[in-house]
Amino acid sequence: MTYSQDRTASRIFWQIGVAALSRLFLNTARRFAYPFAPALSRGMGISLTAVTSLIAINQVTGVLGLVFGPLGDRWGYRSMMLAGLSLLTIGMVTGGVFPFYGSILMAFFLAGLGKTIFDPALQAYVGSQIPYERRGMVIGIVEISWAGSSLAGIPLIGLLIGHFGWRSPFLVLGGLGVLSIVGLGMLTFETQKSSAAHPQPLHLFQSWRQLGLKRSALGALCFAFFIAAANDNLFVVYGVWLEQRFQLGIVDLGIATTIVGVAELLGDGLTASLADRFKLTRSVLVGLVLSGASYAALPYLGYSLSFALGGLFLVYLTFEFTVVTSMSLFTEFLPQARATMMSGFFAASSIGRVCGALIGGVVWGTGGIMATAMASAFISGLGLISLFLGLRHWRPN
């Protein structure tokens, strides 16, 4: 490696590192309403049902990525990342300064929209700068920011609420957003050069058309929808299962959630260390098969708490490995429209999560954990078929 190449690699390392740290703040803003819904409810004097509306509005913003993804391909990934962080900052500061339901609703909407804009741009930038053969390692490291929000961000939010009140996380996250904007703004990002293999970015409608017409892209969207639906079908009821089956209290359920966070962290680590070595396509397919098998095995592990928690650990470990590895793979499906491809992936995932959450309670009511687990395994199977059909005749550039 020449001196010039070494300096370029060092710059890219710092760029992606600062962006991943910024994403940790976005992820924390996205997730902290879940465990601290009672604190937000008491602080604003509203019902828990009203707080769940905050969570829902946060999730729905994922669909809007279909609009902003193509803009990232045309205007630059750095510009879109800065725009996402700006929305996070405005939203969080608004929520901290104006403690009213309407302003908090706007805060979560802007934070969710900021993440929707930021994430595809970051994934696309990694795809444009990191060779395909090493992409799984880098995206796996970047995705640690998701598990980090659960293992570090959420506990710190709890300390802030306990010592300074429910408004403090908004102000702190707003301040961290400002620091992230300054940090990214000081860095000079590499530009994606046009070539025969990577032509100029497509226009907005051309980008959307590619998502619907290119077999690999359409297969990826269906895959994202099905695996997200399968996971949320279980996610919305696993706490009920543990509570009813083992009489767990709130503190014990919190420990169970930590186990999920550890599983996510190890899944990211496995992606970083193994996915490239065994090839991304093979890793995604194997991960999805193991994920489906983990769902199917879960009811049979429910005869003791330790085995049940072990089963949940396997479910979220294999799911996280599959999702993160697939991100690395899908950044290569539309090289001329990477942000569009990844925003489509996140939008399809968001729709899948909403659908999974909607059917989760119904499926649970019909047959408990057995019905839930088998439904998730079946839906994962649909994701496997979608991915297999999408990968036929596809080869990386």
BAPAMAR-76057 format. One line per 10 residues: their letters; for each residue x, y, z of N, C-alpha, C. Coordinates in steps of 0.2 Angstrom, whole numbers. Example, Ala and Ser with C-alpha at 12.3 -4.5 7.8 and 13.67 -1.06 7.14 Angstrom:
BEGIN
AS	66,-28,39,62,-22,39,66,-16,39 | 64,-11,35,68,-5,36,64,0,39
END
This chain:
BEGIN
MTYSQDRTAS	4,-6,0,0,0,0,4,6,0 | 3,11,-5,7,17,-5,5,22,1 | 9,27,1,7,32,6,1,35,5 | -1,37,-1,-7,40,-3,-13,35,-1 | -12,29,-3,-18,24,-1,-19,23,6 | -13,23,10,-13,23,17,-17,29,20 | -16,35,18,-19,41,20,-27,40,18 | -28,38,12,-35,37,11,-39,32,15 | -36,27,16,-39,21,21,-40,24,28 | -35,28,30,-36,31,37,-41,36,37
RIFWQIGVAA	-42,40,32,-48,45,32,-55,41,32 | -55,36,28,-61,32,27,-63,29,34 | -58,26,38,-58,23,44,-61,29,49 | -59,35,49,-61,40,54,-68,42,52 | -70,42,45,-76,44,43,-82,39,45 | -80,33,44,-85,28,46,-86,27,53 | -80,28,57,-80,28,64,-84,33,67 | -83,39,65,-87,45,68,-95,44,66 | -96,42,60,-103,41,58,-106,35,62 | -103,30,63,-105,24,68,-107,27,75
LSRLFLNTAR	-102,31,77,-104,34,84,-110,38,84 | -111,42,79,-117,46,78,-123,42,77 | -122,36,74,-128,32,73,-130,29,80 | -125,28,85,-127,26,91,-132,31,95 | -131,37,94,-135,42,97,-142,42,94 | -142,41,87,-149,40,83,-152,34,86 | -149,28,86,-152,22,89,-155,23,96 | -151,26,100,-153,27,107,-160,31,107 | -160,37,103,-166,41,102,-172,37,100 | -170,32,95,-176,28,92,-178,23,98
RFAYPFAPAL	-174,20,102,-176,15,106,-178,16,113 | -176,22,116,-177,23,123,-184,24,125 | -189,25,121,-196,26,123,-199,19,125 | -196,14,122,-199,7,124,-198,6,131 | -192,5,134,-192,3,141,-194,9,146 | -194,15,144,-196,21,148,-203,24,147 | -207,20,144,-214,23,142,-217,25,149 | -217,21,154,-220,23,160,-218,30,163 | -211,31,163,-208,37,165,-211,43,161 | -211,42,154,-214,47,150,-221,48,151
SRGMGISLTA	-225,43,152,-232,44,154,-233,48,160 | -229,46,165,-230,50,171,-228,57,171 | -222,58,167,-220,65,166,-224,70,163 | -227,67,157,-232,71,153,-239,71,156 | -241,66,161,-247,66,163,-252,63,158 | -250,58,154,-254,55,148,-254,48,149 | -258,44,146,-259,37,146,-253,33,143 | -252,27,145,-247,23,141,-249,22,134 | -256,22,132,-258,21,125,-255,27,121 | -256,33,124,-253,39,121,-246,38,119
VTSLIAINQV	-242,35,124,-235,35,123,-233,30,118 | -237,24,117,-236,20,112,-237,23,105 | -241,28,105,-242,32,98,-235,35,96 | -231,37,101,-224,40,100,-220,35,97 | -220,29,99,-216,23,97,-219,22,89 | -225,22,88,-228,20,82,-226,25,77 | -226,32,78,-224,37,74,-217,37,72 | -213,34,77,-206,33,76,-204,28,71 | -208,22,71,-207,17,66,-210,18,59 | -215,22,59,-218,23,52,-214,28,48
TGVLGLVFGP	-209,31,51,-205,36,47,-200,32,42 | -199,25,44,-195,21,40,-198,21,32 | -204,21,31,-207,21,25,-205,27,20 | -204,32,24,-202,39,20,-195,38,17 | -191,33,19,-184,32,16,-184,31,9 | -190,29,6,-191,28,-1,-190,35,-5 | -192,40,-1,-191,47,-4,-184,49,-4 | -181,48,2,-174,51,4,-168,47,1 | -169,41,0,-164,37,-2,-161,39,-9 | -165,40,-14,-163,42,-21,-160,49,-20
LGDRWGYRSM	-162,53,-15,-159,60,-15,-151,59,-12 | -150,54,-8,-143,53,-6,-139,51,-12 | -142,47,-16,-138,45,-22,-136,51,-26 | -140,56,-26,-139,62,-31,-135,67,-27 | -137,68,-21,-134,74,-17,-128,72,-13 | -126,66,-12,-121,64,-8,-123,61,-1 | -119,56,1,-121,52,7,-119,57,13 | -114,60,13,-112,65,18,-118,70,20 | -120,73,14,-125,78,15,-132,75,18 | -133,69,17,-139,66,19,-138,64,27
MLAGLSLLTI	-132,62,28,-131,60,35,-131,66,40 | -128,72,37,-129,78,41,-136,80,42 | -140,79,36,-147,81,37,-151,77,42 | -149,70,42,-152,66,47,-150,68,54 | -144,70,55,-142,72,62,-145,79,64 | -146,83,59,-149,89,61,-156,88,63 | -160,84,60,-167,82,62,-167,79,69 | -162,75,70,-162,72,77,-161,78,82 | -156,82,81,-155,88,85,-161,92,86 | -164,94,81,-170,99,82,-175,95,86
GMVTGGVFPF	-176,89,84,-182,85,87,-180,84,95 | -174,82,97,-173,81,104,-173,88,108 | -170,93,105,-170,99,109,-177,102,109 | -181,101,104,-188,103,105,-192,99,110 | -191,93,111,-194,89,116,-191,90,123 | -185,92,124,-182,94,130,-185,101,133 | -185,106,128,-187,112,130,-195,113,131 | -199,110,127,-206,111,127,-209,104,129 | -211,103,135,-213,97,138,-220,95,137 | -222,96,131,-229,95,129,-230,89,125
YGSILMAFFL	-236,85,125,-237,79,121,-235,81,113 | -238,86,111,-237,88,104,-230,89,102 | -226,92,106,-219,93,104,-215,87,105 | -217,82,110,-213,76,111,-215,72,105 | -221,72,102,-223,68,96,-219,70,91 | -218,77,90,-214,80,84,-207,78,85 | -204,77,92,-197,76,93,-196,68,91 | -200,64,92,-199,57,90,-200,56,83 | -205,60,80,-205,60,72,-199,62,69 | -196,68,71,-190,70,68,-184,66,69
AGLGKTIFDP	-184,63,75,-178,58,77,-179,52,72 | -185,49,72,-186,44,68,-184,45,60 | -186,51,58,-185,53,51,-178,54,50 | -174,57,55,-167,58,55,-163,51,54 | -165,46,58,-162,39,57,-164,36,50 | -170,37,48,-172,35,41,-168,38,36 | -166,44,36,-162,47,31,-154,45,32 | -152,45,38,-145,43,40,-143,36,38 | -147,31,40,-145,24,40,-143,22,32 | -148,23,28,-146,21,21,-140,25,18
ALQAYVGSQI	-139,31,20,-133,35,17,-127,32,20 | -127,30,26,-121,27,29,-119,20,26 | -124,16,26,-123,9,23,-121,10,15 | -124,15,12,-122,16,5,-115,19,4 | -113,23,9,-106,25,9,-101,20,10 | -103,15,15,-98,10,16,-98,5,10 | -104,4,6,-104,0,0,-100,3,-5 | -99,10,-6,-96,13,-11,-88,14,-10 | -86,13,-3,-79,14,-2,-75,8,0 | -79,3,3,-76,-4,5,-77,-9,0
PYERRGMVIG	-71,-13,-2,-72,-18,-6,-77,-23,-4 | -80,-26,-9,-86,-31,-8,-83,-37,-3 | -77,-39,-4,-74,-44,0,-73,-43,7 | -73,-36,9,-72,-34,16,-78,-31,19 | -83,-30,15,-89,-26,17,-92,-29,23 | -93,-36,24,-96,-39,29,-93,-37,36 | -86,-37,36,-83,-35,42,-84,-28,44 | -84,-23,39,-85,-16,41,-92,-15,43 | -97,-17,39,-104,-16,41,-106,-19,48 | -103,-25,49,-104,-28,56,-101,-24,61
IVEISWAGSS	-96,-21,60,-93,-16,66,-98,-10,66 | -100,-7,61,-105,-2,61,-111,-3,65 | -114,-9,63,-120,-11,66,-120,-13,74 | -113,-13,77,-113,-13,84,-116,-7,87 | -117,-2,84,-120,4,87,-127,2,88 | -131,-2,85,-137,-4,87,-138,-8,93 | -133,-13,94,-133,-17,100,-131,-12,106 | -126,-8,104,-123,-3,109,-129,2,112 | -134,3,108,-139,8,111,-143,4,116 | -143,-3,116,-147,-7,121,-143,-8,127
LAGIPLIGLL	-136,-9,126,-132,-11,131,-129,-5,135 | -128,1,131,-125,6,134,-130,12,134 | -132,14,129,-137,20,128,-143,20,133 | -146,14,132,-153,14,136,-151,14,144 | -146,10,147,-145,11,154,-143,18,156 | -139,22,151,-137,29,153,-143,33,153 | -148,32,148,-154,36,148,-158,35,155 | -158,28,157,-161,27,164,-158,31,169 | -151,32,169,-148,36,175,-150,43,174 | -150,45,168,-152,52,167,-159,54,170
IGHFGWRSPF	-164,49,168,-171,50,170,-171,50,178 | -167,45,181,-167,44,188,-165,50,192 | -160,53,189,-156,59,192,-159,66,190 | -161,67,184,-162,73,182,-169,74,179 | -173,69,178,-180,69,176,-181,67,169 | -187,66,167,-188,63,160,-186,67,154 | -186,74,155,-184,78,150,-176,78,148 | -172,76,153,-165,76,152,-162,72,146 | -165,66,144,-162,63,139,-163,67,132 | -168,70,131,-169,74,125,-164,79,124
LVLGGLGVLS	-162,83,130,-157,88,130,-150,85,128 | -149,80,132,-142,77,131,-141,74,124 | -147,71,121,-146,68,114,-146,74,109 | -149,79,111,-149,85,106,-142,88,106 | -139,88,112,-132,90,112,-127,86,109 | -128,79,110,-124,74,106,-125,75,99 | -131,77,97,-132,78,89,-128,83,87 | -128,89,91,-124,95,88,-116,92,88 | -114,89,93,-107,86,92,-106,82,86 | -110,78,85,-110,73,79,-110,77,72
IVGLGMLTFE	-114,82,72,-114,87,66,-107,90,65 | -104,93,70,-98,96,70,-92,91,68 | -93,85,71,-88,80,69,-88,77,62 | -94,76,60,-95,74,53,-93,80,48 | -95,86,50,-94,92,46,-87,93,45 | -82,91,50,-75,93,49,-72,88,45 | -75,82,43,-72,77,39,-73,78,32 | -68,77,27,-69,77,20,-71,70,18 | -76,69,15,-78,62,13,-76,61,5 | -75,54,4,-73,53,-3,-79,53,-7
TQKSSAAHPQ	-78,54,-14,-83,54,-18,-83,48,-22 | -89,45,-25,-90,39,-29,-89,41,-36 | -84,39,-39,-82,40,-46,-86,36,-50 | -88,39,-56,-92,35,-61,-88,31,-65 | -90,25,-67,-87,20,-71,-92,16,-74 | -89,11,-79,-94,7,-82,-98,3,-77 | -94,0,-72,-98,-4,-67,-102,0,-63 | -100,6,-61,-104,10,-57,-106,17,-60 | -111,17,-64,-112,23,-68,-115,29,-64 | -117,34,-67,-120,40,-63,-126,38,-60
PLHLFQSWRQ	-128,41,-54,-134,40,-50,-140,41,-55 | -145,36,-54,-151,37,-57,-156,42,-55 | -160,45,-59,-165,49,-57,-170,46,-52 | -174,50,-49,-178,47,-43,-183,42,-46 | -187,43,-51,-191,38,-53,-188,32,-57 | -182,33,-60,-178,27,-62,-175,23,-56 | -174,26,-51,-172,22,-45,-177,18,-42 | -183,21,-41,-189,17,-39,-190,11,-44 | -190,13,-50,-191,8,-56,-186,2,-55 | -180,3,-54,-175,-2,-53,-177,-7,-47
LGLKRSALGA	-179,-4,-41,-181,-8,-36,-187,-13,-37 | -191,-11,-42,-197,-15,-43,-196,-20,-49 | -191,-18,-53,-190,-22,-59,-184,-27,-59 | -179,-25,-55,-173,-29,-55,-174,-35,-50 | -173,-41,-52,-175,-47,-48,-171,-47,-41 | -165,-46,-41,-161,-46,-35,-164,-41,-30 | -165,-35,-32,-168,-29,-28,-175,-31,-25 | -179,-34,-29,-186,-35,-27,-185,-41,-22 | -181,-46,-24,-180,-52,-19,-178,-49,-12 | -173,-44,-12,-171,-41,-6,-176,-38,-2
LCFAFFIAAA	-181,-34,-5,-186,-31,-2,-191,-36,1 | -193,-41,-3,-197,-46,0,-194,-50,6 | -187,-51,6,-184,-54,11,-184,-50,17 | -183,-43,16,-183,-39,22,-190,-38,25 | -195,-38,21,-202,-38,24,-203,-44,28 | -202,-50,26,-203,-56,29,-199,-58,35 | -193,-56,35,-189,-58,41,-191,-53,47 | -192,-46,45,-194,-42,50,-201,-43,53 | -206,-46,49,-212,-48,51,-212,-54,56 | -207,-58,54,-206,-64,58,-204,-63,65
NDNLFVVYGV	-199,-58,65,-196,-56,71,-201,-52,76 | -204,-47,73,-209,-44,77,-215,-47,79 | -217,-53,76,-222,-57,78,-221,-60,84 | -214,-62,86,-212,-64,92,-210,-59,97 | -207,-53,95,-205,-48,99,-210,-45,103 | -216,-44,100,-222,-41,104,-225,-45,110 | -223,-52,109,-227,-56,114,-222,-60,119 | -215,-60,117,-211,-64,121,-211,-62,129 | -212,-56,130,-212,-54,137,-218,-57,140 | -224,-57,137,-230,-60,140,-228,-68,141
WLEQRFQLGI	-225,-71,136,-223,-78,137,-219,-79,143 | -214,-75,144,-210,-76,150,-213,-74,157 | -218,-69,156,-221,-67,162,-226,-73,164 | -230,-75,160,-235,-80,161,-232,-87,163 | -227,-89,159,-224,-96,160,-220,-96,166 | -216,-91,167,-211,-91,173,-213,-86,178 | -218,-83,178,-220,-78,183,-215,-72,184 | -212,-70,179,-206,-65,180,-209,-58,181 | -206,-54,185,-208,-47,186,-204,-43,182 | -205,-36,183,-202,-31,178,-195,-31,178
VDLGIATTIV	-192,-32,184,-184,-32,184,-182,-38,180 | -185,-44,181,-183,-50,178,-183,-49,170 | -189,-46,168,-190,-45,161,-185,-40,158 | -183,-35,162,-177,-31,160,-171,-35,159 | -169,-40,163,-163,-44,162,-164,-48,156 | -170,-50,154,-171,-54,148,-170,-49,142 | -172,-43,142,-170,-38,137,-163,-37,136 | -159,-37,141,-152,-37,141,-149,-43,137 | -152,-49,138,-150,-55,135,-150,-54,127 | -156,-50,125,-157,-49,118,-152,-44,116
GVAELLGDGL	-150,-39,120,-145,-35,118,-138,-38,117 | -136,-43,121,-130,-46,121,-130,-51,114 | -136,-54,113,-136,-58,107,-135,-53,101 | -138,-47,100,-137,-43,95,-130,-41,94 | -127,-40,100,-119,-38,99,-115,-44,96 | -117,-50,99,-113,-55,96,-114,-57,89 | -121,-56,87,-123,-56,80,-119,-52,76 | -118,-45,78,-114,-41,74,-107,-43,74 | -104,-45,79,-97,-48,79,-96,-54,75 | -101,-58,75,-100,-64,70,-100,-62,63
TASLADRFKL	-104,-57,61,-104,-54,54,-97,-51,53 | -95,-47,57,-88,-44,56,-83,-49,55 | -83,-55,59,-78,-59,59,-78,-65,54 | -85,-67,52,-86,-73,48,-89,-72,41 | -93,-67,40,-97,-66,34,-93,-66,28 | -88,-62,28,-83,-61,22,-80,-68,21 | -78,-71,26,-74,-77,25,-78,-83,22 | -84,-83,23,-88,-88,21,-92,-86,15 | -91,-80,12,-95,-77,7,-102,-74,9 | -104,-68,7,-110,-65,10,-116,-69,8
TRSVLVGLVL	-116,-71,2,-122,-75,0,-124,-81,4 | -118,-85,5,-119,-91,9,-120,-90,16 | -117,-84,19,-118,-83,26,-126,-81,27 | -128,-77,22,-135,-75,23,-140,-80,23 | -139,-85,18,-144,-91,18,-143,-95,24 | -137,-97,26,-136,-101,32,-139,-98,38 | -138,-91,39,-140,-88,44,-148,-88,45 | -151,-87,39,-159,-87,39,-161,-94,40 | -158,-99,38,-160,-106,40,-160,-107,47 | -154,-105,50,-153,-106,57,-158,-102,61
SGASYAALPY	-160,-96,59,-165,-91,62,-172,-95,62 | -174,-98,56,-180,-101,56,-180,-107,61 | -175,-111,61,-174,-116,66,-175,-114,73 | -172,-108,74,-172,-106,81,-179,-104,83 | -183,-101,79,-190,-100,80,-193,-106,82 | -193,-111,77,-196,-117,78,-194,-121,85 | -188,-120,87,-186,-124,93,-188,-121,99 | -190,-114,99,-192,-111,105,-197,-114,110 | -203,-116,107,-208,-119,112,-205,-125,116 | -201,-129,112,-198,-135,116,-193,-133,121
LGYSLSFALG	-191,-127,121,-186,-125,126,-189,-122,132 | -196,-122,132,-199,-118,138,-201,-122,144 | -197,-127,145,-199,-131,151,-195,-128,157 | -190,-124,156,-186,-121,161,-184,-114,159 | -183,-109,164,-182,-102,162,-175,-102,158 | -170,-105,161,-163,-105,158,-163,-107,151 | -167,-112,149,-167,-115,142,-172,-110,138 | -177,-107,141,-181,-102,137,-177,-96,135 | -173,-93,140,-169,-88,139,-163,-89,134 | -161,-95,134,-156,-98,129,-159,-98,122
GLFLVYLTFE	-165,-100,122,-168,-100,115,-169,-93,112 | -171,-89,117,-172,-82,114,-165,-79,112 | -160,-81,116,-153,-79,114,-152,-81,107 | -153,-87,105,-152,-90,99,-156,-87,93 | -162,-85,95,-167,-82,90,-164,-75,88 | -162,-71,93,-159,-65,91,-152,-65,89 | -148,-69,91,-141,-70,88,-142,-72,81 | -146,-77,79,-146,-79,72,-149,-73,67 | -154,-70,70,-158,-65,67,-153,-59,65 | -150,-57,70,-145,-51,70,-140,-52,65
FTVVTSMSLF	-137,-58,65,-132,-60,60,-135,-60,53 | -141,-63,52,-144,-63,46,-145,-56,43 | -148,-52,47,-150,-45,45,-143,-41,43 | -138,-41,47,-132,-37,46,-128,-40,40 | -128,-46,39,-124,-49,34,-128,-47,27 | -135,-47,27,-139,-46,21,-138,-38,19 | -137,-34,24,-135,-27,23,-129,-26,19 | -124,-30,21,-118,-30,17,-119,-32,10 | -123,-38,9,-124,-40,2,-128,-36,-2 | -133,-33,1,-138,-29,-3,-135,-22,-5
TEFLPQARAT	-129,-20,-2,-126,-13,-5,-123,-14,-12 | -123,-21,-14,-120,-22,-20,-125,-23,-26 | -132,-23,-24,-137,-25,-28,-138,-20,-34 | -138,-13,-31,-139,-8,-36,-133,-3,-35 | -127,-4,-38,-121,0,-37,-122,7,-38 | -127,9,-43,-128,16,-45,-133,19,-41 | -136,15,-37,-142,18,-32,-142,15,-26 | -136,15,-22,-135,11,-16,-140,14,-11 | -140,20,-10,-144,23,-5,-152,21,-6 | -154,21,-12,-160,19,-14,-162,12,-12
MMSGFFAASS	-157,8,-14,-158,1,-12,-158,0,-4 | -154,3,0,-154,2,7,-160,6,10 | -162,11,7,-168,14,10,-175,10,8 | -175,7,3,-180,2,1,-180,-4,6 | -174,-6,8,-173,-12,13,-176,-10,19 | -174,-4,22,-176,-1,28,-184,0,28 | -187,2,22,-194,4,22,-198,-3,22 | -195,-8,18,-198,-14,18,-198,-18,25 | -193,-17,29,-192,-19,36,-197,-16,40 | -198,-9,39,-203,-6,44,-210,-8,43
IGRVCGALIG	-212,-9,36,-218,-12,35,-219,-19,38 | -214,-23,37,-214,-29,40,-215,-29,47 | -211,-25,51,-212,-24,58,-219,-22,60 | -222,-18,56,-229,-16,58,-234,-22,57 | -233,-25,52,-237,-31,50,-236,-37,56 | -230,-38,57,-228,-43,62,-231,-41,69 | -231,-35,71,-233,-33,77,-241,-33,77 | -244,-32,72,-252,-32,71,-254,-39,72 | -250,-44,69,-253,-51,69,-250,-55,75 | -245,-52,78,-242,-55,84,-247,-57,90
GVVWGTGGIM	-251,-52,92,-256,-53,97,-261,-58,95 | -263,-58,89,-268,-63,86,-266,-70,86 | -260,-71,83,-257,-77,83,-256,-80,90 | -253,-76,95,-252,-78,102,-259,-80,105 | -264,-77,103,-271,-78,106,-274,-85,103 | -272,-87,97,-274,-93,95,-271,-99,97 | -264,-99,99,-261,-105,101,-254,-104,105 | -254,-98,108,-248,-97,113,-241,-97,109 | -236,-99,113,-229,-98,110,-228,-103,104 | -232,-109,105,-231,-114,99,-234,-110,92
ATAMASAFIS	-239,-107,92,-242,-104,86,-237,-98,84 | -235,-94,89,-231,-89,88,-224,-91,84 | -221,-96,87,-215,-98,85,-215,-101,78 | -220,-105,77,-221,-109,71,-223,-104,65 | -227,-99,67,-228,-93,62,-222,-90,60 | -218,-88,65,-212,-84,63,-207,-89,59 | -207,-95,61,-203,-100,57,-205,-100,49 | -212,-100,49,-215,-101,42,-213,-94,38 | -214,-89,41,-213,-82,38,-206,-81,36 | -201,-84,40,-194,-84,39,-193,-88,33
GLGLISLFLG	-197,-94,32,-196,-98,26,-198,-94,20 | -203,-90,20,-205,-86,14,-199,-81,13 | -196,-78,18,-190,-74,17,-184,-78,13 | -183,-84,15,-178,-88,12,-180,-89,5 | -186,-91,3,-188,-92,-4,-187,-85,-8 | -189,-80,-5,-188,-73,-9,-181,-72,-10 | -176,-73,-5,-169,-72,-6,-166,-76,-11 | -168,-83,-11,-165,-88,-16,-167,-86,-23 | -173,-84,-24,-176,-82,-31,-172,-75,-33 | -171,-71,-28,-168,-65,-30,-160,-66,-32
LRHWRPN	-157,-71,-29,-150,-72,-30,-149,-76,-36 | -154,-79,-39,-153,-83,-45,-150,-78,-51 | -144,-81,-53,-141,-77,-59,-138,-71,-57 | -138,-69,-50,-134,-63,-48,-127,-64,-46 | -123,-60,-49,-116,-60,-47,-113,-53,-45 | -109,-52,-40,-106,-46,-38,-102,-43,-44 | -102,-36,-44,-98,-33,-50,-91,-34,-48
END
